[in-house]
């Protein structure tokens, strides 16, 4: 980090006097933010400007410090932020538990200002070095990563090939998903993950019999039950893997046919119980399907497609995401122009 920019420390403690003490220790050298409870801390950590280090109390009402740390470490956007517990819990078992959750240090109260400063400096130096090394690794492995991502994209296109022979649908809807994620302020890293995970949303179609997948008319109840299985097949194909990309791809595959009102499938979850990744992909997927020409249908106009999204706002789709999607239309038009379907007349 440039020497003229102060690093940001987030202090989380339900006692204002404890925040005041730590702020007094740190404010000359760092930019300090504060949260009086765990929920606010998680919200700040997930914001656009993330803290460089978190000083976290354990004993707090509502979400305690241990649970805050656990949630931060489970989220790809906040997992790498170093967490130091600052607490009156001084038993060895408490320290051990804190470290198992992913904390990098453990300071007991009452604090020693020189010790706090030393520990903070050390962990920030390690984190800064880690970020630098990560950038080097990312640069040197870019070609390998692009190859892996291209394989995933092509698998997604393979799933579309039977009922969309050009495969352009997954390319367009992946861009649309990325634009919407960027529009609502998701991090660049998460937007990249979603862009690369979205092509796998319908990979489970590979497991659907042609008599159902390619049926020109309306599906009967038995056929519709078979078609709905593609989300489960998709999850099974992607499998359980530690890769953040494959984890997100599986999440999208399972949930992208859920509806805001709870009338979707396969689980019938509603509202914000549907992962944000799937809520975004649902809009991108439907919009591209509506505005794309197929051998069996004409493309809808932009106006007609947007009208349907707005009509289904609060029913199929999350209202605020529909509103933000409309703001992305200039960029969406560019992608539609760049990646057009071309069908053979033979």
Secondary structure by P-SEA (a helix, b strand, c coil): ccccbbbbbbbbcccaaaaaaaaaacccccbbbbbccaaaaaaaaaccccccccccccccccccaaaaaaaaaacccccccbbbbbcccccaaaaaaaaaacccccccccccaaaaaaaaaaaaaaaaaaaaaaaaaaaaaaaaaaaaaaaaaaaaaaaacccccccaaaaaaaaaaaaaaaaacccaaaaaaaaaacccccccccccccccccccccccaaaaaaaaaaaaaaaaaacccccaaaaaaaaaaacccccccccccccccccccccaaaaaaaaaaaaaaaacccccbbbbcaaaaaaaaaaaccccccaaaaaaaaaaaaaaaaaaaabbbbbbcc
